[in-house]
């Protein structure tokens, strides 16, 4: 596909995603799809769904989870949002709301069914996908996922070079990081080196 046709296809699906109201009436707020990709995206971050702060800002990872993710990647705020090589497309594009006992609801599966394959097909330059959390890992890896998120992340070398499974960078996983020091000792140095290389630094 020519570059012009590729750009047109991506612009079309992004317009459709941003206009999507498939879950209107089921969410506790008006839908506000959040996605950040371009035709130059080489590193695609696939998380769960926007949280409340992201719903309000309209930009992905504008919260403490984003700070931790940027630290793992070795990039600052300006690079994360300004480098066209970095893109973000979660499993669901709208904030699903907060559950009564705390934590957000899971991403509605309808969103991935409607949009994911079409969007990925319009991003031909993606070389590295960061699978952030168990929902993204289950969708992308299928039977290759190791079951529990911990075991999938522990086997991160098996999914390279095109994918790296990561835990969710939420503060709720701070205890997980303390119990699994191998992650920040082994995975994050590799991730930072890959990202730096792909950004040409």
trRosetta pair geometry for C-beta under 8 A, 3 or more apart (Angstrom, degrees):
i j d omega theta_ij theta_ji phi_ij phi_ji
1 5 4.8 -119 -178 90 96 120
1 6 5.1 121 116 -63 117 87
1 9 7.4 -16 173 -3 153 141
1 124 7.5 177 52 -37 114 152
2 5 4.7 89 59 10 82 103
2 6 6.9 -145 96 -8 40 88
3 6 5.5 -55 -147 36 33 114
3 7 6.3 33 156 -19 67 104
3 39 7.5 86 -164 174 86 145
4 7 5.8 -53 -148 36 30 110
4 8 6.4 30 153 -18 63 107
5 8 5.6 -54 -148 37 33 113
5 9 6.4 34 154 -21 66 103
6 9 5.8 -54 -150 34 30 110
6 10 6.5 26 154 -15 64 107
6 39 6.2 106 122 -134 107 117
6 122 6.9 146 -167 -158 71 68
6 124 6.3 -72 -137 11 136 123
7 10 5.8 -57 -148 39 31 109
7 11 6.2 32 155 -19 66 107
7 39 5.2 -35 -97 -68 79 149
8 11 5.7 -53 -143 37 31 111
8 12 6.3 33 156 -22 63 107
9 12 5.7 -57 -152 34 29 114
9 13 6.6 19 158 -11 65 105
9 121 7.9 -78 148 111 138 91
9 122 4.7 -153 119 -118 104 109
10 13 6.2 -58 -145 39 32 101
10 14 6.1 29 158 -17 66 109
10 37 7.4 -120 -163 110 120 108
10 38 7.6 85 149 -163 149 32
10 39 5.6 -172 29 -75 162 84
10 122 4.2 154 -85 161 72 121
10 123 7.0 96 -106 -70 119 64
11 14 5.9 -58 -145 39 28 110
11 15 6.3 30 156 -20 64 107
12 15 5.9 -57 -151 34 28 110
12 16 6.5 26 153 -17 64 107
13 16 5.4 -53 -147 38 37 113
13 17 6.2 40 153 -22 69 103
13 115 7.2 128 -176 -152 108 91
13 118 5.5 -180 -121 133 136 108
13 119 5.5 -180 142 -93 143 68
13 122 5.4 -169 22 -2 141 160
14 17 5.6 -49 -143 35 33 111
14 18 6.3 27 159 -14 65 108
14 35 6.7 -147 -131 88 86 128
14 37 7.3 -150 -89 61 119 95
15 18 6.0 -59 -145 40 28 106
15 19 6.3 16 158 -9 63 113
16 19 6.0 -68 -147 45 28 104
16 20 6.6 53 150 -56 63 91
16 115 7.8 177 105 -112 107 104
17 20 5.5 -30 -156 -11 34 120
17 33 5.2 -161 152 150 83 157
17 35 5.7 4 125 9 148 147
17 93 6.0 154 -180 -71 109 173
17 115 5.7 78 -100 -133 103 145
17 119 7.1 42 -61 -82 140 123
18 33 5.3 -143 -109 69 41 119
18 35 7.5 -117 -66 34 82 107
20 31 6.7 -99 101 145 74 150
20 33 5.6 71 47 -46 105 141
20 93 7.2 88 56 64 135 137
20 114 7.2 117 -135 126 142 149
20 115 7.4 -64 -65 -61 157 132
21 24 4.1 4 177 -26 94 126
21 31 5.4 -179 -119 35 59 141
22 31 7.8 97 41 -91 55 162
22 110 6.0 -157 130 140 132 129
22 111 7.5 166 68 -89 132 63
22 114 6.2 -146 -31 -64 168 164
23 26 4.7 -88 -171 57 76 114
23 27 5.2 69 132 -30 109 105
23 31 5.8 124 66 -85 91 122
23 94 6.2 -158 56 57 137 148
23 108 6.0 151 -96 33 138 166
23 110 6.7 150 -71 74 99 137
23 111 7.5 -27 -33 -64 128 96
24 27 7.1 -50 -113 27 30 101
24 30 7.2 4 -122 -142 93 58
24 31 5.5 -82 -73 -12 78 115
26 108 7.7 76 116 -90 138 151
27 30 7.6 67 88 -172 122 1
27 31 6.1 123 28 -74 150 71
27 94 6.3 -68 -91 136 157 133
27 95 7.4 102 -159 85 129 69
27 96 6.8 -117 -118 -140 97 39
27 97 6.2 176 -157 -37 72 112
28 97 4.5 94 16 -106 116 131
29 32 7.6 -36 120 -2 114 103
29 55 7.0 74 88 174 153 144
29 95 7.0 7 53 77 131 114
29 97 7.3 163 5 -82 96 92
31 94 4.8 -61 -146 -108 80 149
32 50 7.9 -73 89 70 93 157
32 55 5.6 112 63 -156 126 75
32 58 6.7 -91 164 -100 123 79
32 94 6.1 122 54 -125 48 89
32 95 7.2 11 54 10 96 98
33 93 3.8 17 -147 133 86 128
33 94 5.6 -56 -85 -62 55 83
34 50 4.7 79 37 -64 138 142
34 54 5.7 -158 71 155 178 106
34 55 7.2 -120 -30 -95 132 44
34 58 6.1 -173 -107 -159 101 41
34 59 7.0 167 -156 -116 119 5
34 60 5.6 147 145 -67 117 77
34 90 7.5 33 83 15 93 119
34 93 5.7 175 44 -174 51 75
34 94 7.4 129 7 -91 81 38
35 60 7.6 37 -120 -45 21 122
35 88 6.9 -164 -155 96 47 72
35 89 5.2 28 -142 -109 100 78
35 90 7.7 -130 -97 20 74 74
35 93 5.5 -37 -49 -127 99 117
35 119 7.7 -106 -158 -139 150 148
36 59 6.8 45 -63 -149 137 69
36 60 5.4 -123 7 11 123 116
36 81 7.6 -68 -168 -130 152 70
36 87 5.9 -170 108 -151 69 60
36 88 4.5 31 53 44 101 94
36 89 7.6 -149 47 -59 52 63
37 41 4.8 -35 -156 -44 85 152
37 44 7.1 13 -110 -117 115 96
37 87 3.6 49 -111 -154 74 132
37 88 7.1 -146 -58 45 76 39
37 89 5.7 -3 -43 -49 126 111
37 119 7.4 116 37 -179 159 110
37 123 6.1 -62 179 -95 139 128
38 41 5.5 142 54 -37 60 87
38 84 4.9 -62 65 -158 145 96
38 87 6.5 -155 18 -86 63 113
39 123 7.8 -156 -124 -120 38 59
39 125 7.1 81 164 7 55 128
40 84 3.8 38 76 134 135 116
40 85 5.9 -72 139 -78 96 50
40 125 6.4 -45 -154 75 28 158
41 44 5.8 65 158 -77 122 85
41 84 7.1 -103 -65 160 52 66
41 85 6.5 109 -135 -167 32 30
41 86 7.0 -36 -131 117 78 9
41 87 3.4 -4 -126 -20 133 133
41 123 5.4 -35 71 -151 121 115
41 125 6.2 139 73 76 52 103
41 126 5.8 -5 116 -79 94 84
42 85 4.4 -24 29 -160 105 92
42 86 7.9 -35 52 -65 72 38
42 125 5.4 -65 -85 137 71 98
42 126 6.2 156 -147 -120 29 35
42 127 5.0 -3 -172 18 88 100
42 128 6.8 39 143 26 75 87
42 198 5.4 -164 111 -178 133 122
43 85 5.8 53 12 141 94 87
43 86 5.1 -22 70 -108 109 62
43 87 6.9 160 83 26 55 69
43 126 7.6 148 -67 -141 8 75
43 127 7.4 -33 -72 58 54 81
43 128 5.0 -13 -114 73 72 105
43 129 8.0 164 -163 -88 47 30
43 130 7.0 29 179 -15 90 105
43 195 6.4 44 -101 -118 160 83
43 198 5.8 121 -49 108 111 152
44 87 5.0 -20 -110 74 69 102
44 88 7.5 154 -162 -92 57 23
44 89 6.3 -24 -167 27 106 102
44 123 6.6 81 -78 143 136 154
44 126 4.7 -6 -19 -133 122 127
44 128 7.2 171 26 91 67 52
44 129 4.8 -20 70 -110 100 76
44 130 7.2 -167 93 23 49 71
45 60 7.5 160 86 133 124 146
45 61 7.8 -11 117 -34 153 140
45 69 7.3 71 -147 177 145 140
45 86 7.2 18 -13 -172 110 87
45 87 6.9 -171 21 95 75 48
45 88 4.6 -22 66 -107 106 75
45 89 7.6 139 74 26 56 52
45 129 7.9 166 -86 -160 20 56
45 130 4.8 -13 -115 59 66 115
45 132 6.3 24 -175 -17 86 128
46 88 8.0 168 -76 -155 32 54
46 89 6.2 -20 -101 79 75 72
46 90 6.5 128 -161 -121 51 33
46 91 6.7 74 177 -52 93 72
46 129 5.9 14 -3 -177 118 102
46 130 6.6 173 27 81 69 58
46 131 5.6 -14 70 -111 111 52
46 132 6.3 176 86 21 51 83
46 136 4.3 144 121 -143 103 132
46 139 8.0 -121 158 68 139 124
46 140 6.8 111 86 -43 160 136
47 60 7.5 157 24 -165 133 121
47 61 7.7 148 -26 -66 156 100
47 88 7.2 -1 5 -162 106 100
47 90 4.5 -40 68 -112 80 96
47 91 7.1 -111 100 0 42 82
47 132 4.2 -27 -101 75 70 127
47 133 6.2 61 -157 16 62 120
47 136 6.3 -82 -136 -43 11 138
47 168 7.1 88 -150 -123 95 90
48 90 6.0 -15 76 -163 25 116
48 91 5.8 -31 -150 30 32 113
48 92 7.3 -11 151 30 54 92
48 104 7.6 137 116 82 133 129
48 106 7.5 -104 -171 -150 113 55
48 107 5.3 -166 173 -34 69 116
48 132 7.1 -98 -24 103 72 93
48 133 4.9 -26 -55 74 102 158
48 135 5.2 91 -120 40 80 133
48 136 6.8 -104 -74 -29 52 97
48 168 6.5 -1 -22 -106 122 129
49 90 5.3 147 -97 140 32 141
49 91 6.3 -65 -59 65 76 83
49 92 4.0 -7 -102 65 110 103
49 93 7.5 -58 -139 -1 78 8
49 94 7.0 -17 -167 77 110 38
49 95 6.5 134 143 -115 104 32
49 96 5.2 42 117 -14 160 105
49 104 6.7 -149 73 136 110 143
49 106 7.8 114 -1 167 131 34
49 107 4.0 165 -48 -93 117 96
49 108 8.0 79 -93 13 147 66
49 111 7.9 111 -106 43 108 161
50 54 3.7 -133 -158 97 100 125
50 55 5.3 133 126 -57 125 70
50 60 6.7 -112 -97 -112 94 70
50 90 6.5 -168 -39 18 63 157
50 92 7.9 -107 12 99 71 81
50 93 7.2 22 -10 174 110 35
50 94 6.6 -64 38 -172 113 17
50 95 4.6 -70 92 -69 96 76
51 54 5.2 94 50 14 65 103
51 55 7.0 -113 107 -9 34 92
51 63 5.8 -17 62 -13 134 168
51 65 7.2 124 -6 15 141 137
51 95 6.3 47 174 -121 11 105
51 104 6.0 -127 -114 -54 76 143
52 55 5.5 -53 -150 32 32 116
52 56 6.5 27 154 -16 65 105
52 95 6.1 96 -87 -151 41 147
52 98 6.8 -14 -51 -45 119 113
52 104 7.9 -164 -30 -88 80 113
53 56 5.7 -56 -152 37 34 110
53 57 6.2 18 156 -9 69 111
53 62 5.8 -136 135 93 105 84
53 63 4.2 131 67 -82 141 110
54 57 5.8 -60 -136 46 33 101
54 58 7.7 167 174 -20 58 8
54 59 6.7 -112 -143 80 77 44
54 60 5.8 25 -144 -123 130 37
54 61 6.8 34 -92 -25 122 22
54 62 5.7 139 -97 38 66 86
54 63 6.3 -74 -43 -18 86 117
54 95 6.8 161 76 -73 91 107
55 58 7.9 21 178 -66 22 46
55 94 7.4 56 -109 -167 103 61
55 95 3.7 -37 -67 -21 129 142
57 62 4.3 -42 62 61 168 153
59 62 4.9 76 81 -35 101 124
59 81 6.8 -2 -165 -115 135 124
60 66 7.3 148 134 -96 63 122
60 88 4.0 -136 67 113 164 155
60 90 7.1 172 -123 -33 125 108
61 65 6.2 -110 -135 97 78 89
61 66 2.9 126 166 -99 87 109
61 69 5.9 -75 -144 48 140 140
61 70 7.5 140 147 -39 135 96
61 80 7.3 -94 88 164 132 141
61 88 6.7 -142 -5 -113 112 160
62 66 5.9 8 -65 10 16 160
63 66 5.4 108 50 5 56 101
63 67 7.7 -106 109 -5 37 88
64 67 5.2 -45 -150 29 44 116
64 68 6.6 40 154 -15 69 100
64 170 7.9 75 93 -144 97 44
64 171 5.8 19 108 -47 138 107
65 68 5.9 -57 -154 38 34 107
65 69 6.2 33 150 -19 68 108
65 168 7.0 -34 -143 166 125 86
65 169 4.5 124 -163 90 73 94
65 170 5.0 -18 -96 -85 113 52
65 171 7.4 -102 -71 -20 73 68
66 69 5.5 -53 -142 38 34 112
66 70 6.1 35 158 -20 67 104
66 80 7.5 119 -178 156 105 163
66 169 7.5 132 -59 88 16 138
67 70 6.0 -55 -149 36 27 109
67 71 6.6 30 151 -20 61 106
68 71 5.5 -53 -152 34 34 115
68 72 6.6 37 151 -21 66 101
68 169 3.8 175 91 -178 116 116
69 72 5.6 -51 -152 33 35 113
69 73 6.4 24 153 -11 66 109
69 132 7.2 -9 -112 -116 126 142
69 169 4.4 -135 -56 -7 79 161
70 73 5.7 -61 -145 45 33 107
70 75 5.3 -97 -157 75 84 77
70 76 6.7 70 171 -127 130 17
70 77 6.9 -8 -131 -72 167 50
70 80 5.3 -65 -106 -62 113 141
71 74 7.5 34 -177 -71 30 37
71 188 8.0 -13 126 -153 76 136
72 166 7.0 93 154 -144 161 141
72 169 6.8 -129 -10 -94 133 126
72 184 7.9 -106 -112 -111 86 80
72 187 8.0 -12 -161 114 110 99
72 188 4.9 -109 -147 -121 73 105
72 191 5.9 -2 156 93 87 148
72 192 7.5 -143 157 -59 42 87
73 80 7.5 107 77 -95 145 100
73 130 8.0 -58 -85 -75 111 160
73 191 6.1 -85 -107 142 49 111
73 192 6.4 132 173 -97 26 64
73 195 4.9 97 -171 -62 85 171
74 188 8.0 133 -41 174 94 89
74 191 7.5 161 -1 108 102 82
74 192 3.4 83 -23 -136 138 103
74 195 5.9 160 54 71 102 129
74 196 6.2 -37 99 -52 137 101
75 79 4.1 -123 -169 91 106 128
75 80 5.1 134 116 -61 124 79
75 83 7.4 -89 -149 8 142 139
75 86 7.4 -172 111 -71 177 156
75 195 6.4 -103 -40 150 110 140
75 199 7.5 136 -96 -47 119 163
76 79 5.2 92 53 13 69 103
76 80 7.0 -129 100 -10 33 93
77 80 5.8 -59 -147 33 27 112
77 81 6.5 -4 167 7 64 110
78 81 6.7 -72 -146 51 25 90
78 82 5.1 -6 170 4 66 132
79 82 6.1 -69 -116 52 20 95
79 83 5.0 17 -173 -23 68 118
79 86 7.4 86 145 -2 74 147
79 199 7.1 19 -168 -146 121 154
80 83 7.2 -16 -93 25 8 101
80 86 6.0 -100 -151 114 46 160
83 86 4.9 66 83 7 102 105
83 199 5.8 -33 -152 -128 152 111
85 198 6.0 171 163 141 144 98
85 199 5.8 -168 58 -99 147 68
86 199 7.8 0 -42 -87 101 109
87 123 7.1 -134 68 -135 166 140
87 126 7.6 -78 44 -95 129 104
89 93 7.7 -32 -156 -89 68 94
89 116 7.8 140 143 -124 121 74
89 119 6.0 177 -159 137 156 146
90 93 6.3 153 60 -88 96 44
90 107 6.8 -161 145 -104 106 145
90 136 7.7 -93 -154 -76 58 114
91 107 4.3 124 95 90 107 165
91 111 6.8 105 141 86 58 116
91 112 5.3 -27 -169 -65 76 118
91 116 7.5 -8 -139 -85 54 132
91 135 5.0 -95 0 129 167 119
91 136 5.6 -139 -51 -79 112 72
91 139 6.2 159 -118 -8 115 153
92 96 6.3 47 101 -54 152 109
92 107 3.3 -178 -3 -159 118 103
92 108 5.4 102 -112 42 141 70
92 111 3.9 115 -122 42 73 156
92 112 7.0 -69 -70 -35 65 81
93 111 5.8 -173 9 -162 79 134
93 115 7.3 -1 -21 58 126 161
94 111 7.2 -163 21 -92 87 140
95 104 7.3 -104 -164 -140 77 131
96 104 5.8 104 62 171 97 102
96 105 4.1 -115 126 72 119 103
96 106 6.9 -59 100 81 172 29
96 107 6.1 -153 -41 -107 138 39
96 108 6.2 162 -109 -24 117 86
97 104 6.8 139 87 -150 32 77
97 105 5.3 25 70 5 82 120
98 102 7.1 -27 -179 -139 105 30
98 103 7.0 145 -152 86 76 25
98 104 5.6 -64 -101 -100 56 56
98 105 7.3 -162 -117 -18 9 78
99 102 6.6 -21 75 61 89 21
99 103 5.5 -8 36 77 113 78
99 104 6.8 113 -9 -178 86 12
99 105 5.4 128 -59 -72 89 69
103 172 6.9 46 -97 -78 104 161
106 135 6.6 154 -159 -85 96 137
107 111 6.4 -83 169 43 101 131
107 112 7.4 77 127 -29 123 107
107 135 5.7 120 28 165 116 162
108 111 5.4 99 81 -11 89 98
109 112 6.0 -56 -162 40 53 106
109 113 6.1 51 145 -21 77 110
110 113 5.6 -64 -149 41 33 113
110 114 6.1 29 157 -20 70 110
111 114 6.0 -60 -149 36 27 107
111 115 6.2 -31 174 26 63 114
111 116 7.7 81 126 -42 69 95
112 115 6.9 -87 -132 55 21 77
112 116 4.3 5 -157 -24 69 133
112 139 6.0 -105 -159 -128 157 147
113 116 7.4 15 -42 16 14 103
115 118 5.9 -84 -159 50 43 106
115 119 5.4 33 159 -23 86 115
116 119 5.9 -61 -145 37 27 107
116 120 6.2 21 163 -15 66 109
116 139 7.3 -76 -180 170 170 140
117 120 5.9 -54 -143 39 31 108
117 121 6.3 34 156 -23 63 107
118 121 5.8 -56 -151 33 29 113
118 122 6.8 20 153 -14 61 109
119 122 5.8 -67 -156 38 34 107
119 123 6.7 19 152 -13 68 112
120 123 5.8 -67 -148 40 37 107
120 126 7.4 -66 -151 27 78 152
121 124 7.9 10 177 -66 40 77
123 126 4.8 44 133 -26 108 115
126 129 6.4 40 168 -64 123 90
127 161 7.8 -19 163 123 91 102
127 162 6.8 -116 174 -123 48 72
127 198 6.8 -169 67 -120 128 130
128 161 7.2 -64 -95 151 90 76
128 162 6.4 -156 -105 -158 44 38
128 163 7.3 158 -159 -88 54 29
128 164 6.9 8 -171 0 100 103
128 194 6.2 135 -109 154 162 130
128 195 8.0 -132 89 -82 157 64
128 198 6.6 -105 12 -61 133 161
129 140 6.7 -165 119 -140 143 157
129 162 6.5 18 18 154 91 77
129 163 4.9 -20 66 -108 93 80
129 164 7.7 178 87 27 49 62
130 163 7.8 161 -88 -157 21 60
130 164 5.5 -20 -113 67 66 95
130 166 5.7 2 -176 1 96 127
130 191 7.7 63 -106 -140 118 122
131 136 4.3 -176 -160 121 75 110
131 137 4.6 105 149 -79 130 68
131 140 5.4 -127 -102 43 128 143
131 141 7.1 39 -134 -29 172 107
131 159 7.9 -59 14 148 132 159
131 163 5.8 29 -19 -174 114 108
131 164 6.9 -172 22 87 80 41
131 165 4.5 -33 72 -107 114 64
131 166 6.6 156 76 20 54 71
132 136 5.7 56 51 26 52 151
132 166 5.0 -19 -106 71 63 107
132 167 7.7 7 -158 109 63 21
132 168 5.8 85 163 -104 87 59
132 169 7.0 -42 -155 -8 121 88
133 136 5.5 88 67 17 77 101
133 137 6.9 -147 103 -5 37 97
133 149 7.0 -39 -161 -127 42 140
133 166 7.6 -15 -26 88 46 72
133 167 6.9 50 -86 -173 53 37
133 168 3.9 35 -79 -63 105 98
134 137 5.5 -61 -143 42 34 113
134 138 6.0 36 161 -24 70 105
134 149 4.3 -89 -75 -76 98 113
134 152 7.6 129 -114 34 72 146
135 138 6.0 -52 -146 33 27 109
135 139 6.6 23 157 -15 62 107
136 139 6.0 -59 -149 38 31 108
136 140 6.1 9 164 -3 68 115
137 140 6.3 -66 -137 47 25 97
137 141 5.3 -11 179 12 67 124
137 145 5.2 109 146 -112 100 122
137 149 6.6 139 34 -120 153 80
137 152 5.2 83 -178 145 150 159
137 165 5.0 49 -104 -127 119 119
138 141 6.8 -62 -114 51 15 89
138 142 7.4 71 179 -86 49 28
138 145 5.7 -37 -99 -24 51 166
139 142 7.8 -7 171 -59 18 65
140 163 6.5 168 141 -130 138 149
141 144 4.3 -112 -179 74 91 95
141 145 4.1 115 96 -54 128 82
141 152 7.0 161 52 -146 169 126
141 159 6.9 -57 -103 -111 117 129
141 163 7.5 180 -75 124 94 159
141 165 7.3 -11 -43 -72 142 125
142 145 6.8 173 75 -3 19 95
144 158 7.7 -165 178 127 108 119
144 159 7.3 124 138 -96 129 97
145 152 5.0 -20 -157 -101 77 129
145 165 7.9 121 -121 -95 85 153
146 151 3.8 -123 116 119 129 105
146 152 4.4 -175 31 -74 95 60
146 154 7.4 -72 60 53 162 94
146 155 5.4 127 -43 12 141 138
147 151 5.7 19 59 56 88 136
147 152 7.3 -173 49 -45 41 93
148 151 5.0 85 66 9 88 101
148 152 7.2 -158 95 -6 45 88
149 152 5.6 -59 -149 38 35 112
149 153 6.2 30 158 -15 71 107
149 165 7.7 -161 -161 164 74 123
149 167 6.4 97 147 -108 125 76
150 153 6.0 -60 -149 40 28 105
150 154 6.1 31 153 -23 65 109
150 167 7.8 19 -91 -83 58 112
150 176 7.4 -142 -89 -157 103 113
150 180 6.6 -155 -140 -82 105 149
151 154 5.4 -49 -141 35 34 116
151 155 6.4 23 159 -10 64 107
152 155 6.1 -66 -153 43 29 102
152 156 8.0 72 143 -71 56 63
152 165 4.9 -79 137 134 101 167
153 156 5.8 3 -172 -56 47 102
153 165 4.9 -128 -92 110 60 103
153 166 6.4 75 -119 -124 114 20
153 167 5.8 -16 -73 -46 160 78
153 180 7.9 64 96 157 130 155
153 183 6.6 0 147 -108 129 112
153 187 7.2 -33 177 -75 96 159
154 180 7.9 -111 -78 -153 96 127
154 182 7.4 45 -121 94 84 136
155 158 4.6 -16 163 15 98 124
155 159 7.2 91 118 -19 86 96
155 165 7.8 30 71 40 74 131
156 159 6.2 -68 -161 35 43 105
156 160 7.2 52 149 -38 71 100
156 164 5.6 31 -164 -150 112 74
156 165 5.6 -139 -104 47 83 81
156 187 5.6 71 35 -110 168 112
157 160 5.9 -44 -156 9 42 118
159 162 7.3 -97 155 67 73 72
159 163 4.3 -67 153 82 113 100
159 164 6.7 159 89 -93 115 30
159 165 6.2 84 30 -15 159 94
160 163 7.0 -135 -87 57 38 51
160 164 6.7 29 -83 -77 87 78
161 194 7.9 176 -165 -124 96 131
164 187 7.2 136 -174 -163 119 105
164 190 7.8 177 -118 106 140 113
164 191 6.1 158 143 -96 168 101
164 194 7.8 166 -35 47 144 161
166 169 7.5 -4 142 -48 122 86
166 187 7.3 154 -107 153 82 143
166 191 7.8 51 -84 -91 123 152
167 173 5.2 162 148 -170 125 153
167 176 5.9 -176 -156 115 160 142
167 177 7.3 -155 67 -69 150 81
167 183 6.9 -18 3 -139 118 159
168 172 7.6 8 92 64 118 101
168 173 5.7 158 75 -26 77 143
169 173 6.9 -113 -143 53 15 130
170 173 5.3 97 66 2 77 97
171 174 5.6 -6 -170 -29 56 113
173 176 4.3 -43 -165 35 78 123
173 177 6.1 83 136 -26 84 92
174 177 5.8 -53 -153 32 34 112
174 178 6.7 32 150 -17 64 104
175 178 5.6 -56 -151 36 36 111
175 179 6.3 27 154 -14 68 108
176 179 5.8 -62 -148 42 31 106
176 180 5.9 -11 164 16 68 115
177 180 6.4 -75 -132 58 25 85
177 181 7.6 68 165 -91 60 47
177 183 6.4 -97 -130 61 71 133
177 184 6.6 53 -164 -29 103 118
178 181 7.3 2 -161 -64 30 82
180 183 5.0 52 123 -15 104 109
181 184 6.4 -59 -163 44 55 96
181 185 5.8 49 144 -18 80 117
182 185 5.4 -68 -139 49 33 111
182 186 5.2 -2 174 7 76 120
182 187 7.7 73 132 -11 70 93
183 186 6.9 -71 -130 48 14 85
183 187 5.1 -29 -163 26 59 124
183 188 7.0 63 143 -22 69 95
184 187 7.2 -41 -78 52 21 86
184 188 5.0 -1 -139 10 54 132
185 188 7.9 71 10 35 13 95
185 189 7.6 -19 167 -5 30 114
186 189 7.1 -80 -166 34 16 101
186 190 6.9 3 157 -8 57 115
187 190 6.0 -69 -158 41 33 109
187 191 6.0 30 153 -21 72 111
188 191 5.3 -52 -139 38 37 114
188 192 6.1 39 161 -22 68 103
189 192 5.9 -53 -146 35 30 110
189 193 6.4 29 156 -17 63 107
190 193 5.8 -60 -151 37 30 110
190 194 6.4 29 154 -18 66 106
191 194 5.8 -56 -149 36 31 110
191 195 6.2 27 157 -16 66 108
192 195 5.8 -56 -145 39 30 109
192 196 6.1 30 157 -19 65 108
193 196 5.8 -54 -144 37 29 111
193 197 6.3 29 156 -19 63 107
194 197 5.8 -59 -151 37 29 110
194 198 6.2 19 157 -13 66 110
195 198 5.9 -61 -145 41 30 105
195 199 6.1 19 159 -10 67 112
196 199 6.0 -64 -143 44 27 103
196 201 4.6 -88 -162 70 81 102
197 200 7.7 36 176 -71 30 28
197 201 7.8 -90 -63 50 20 65
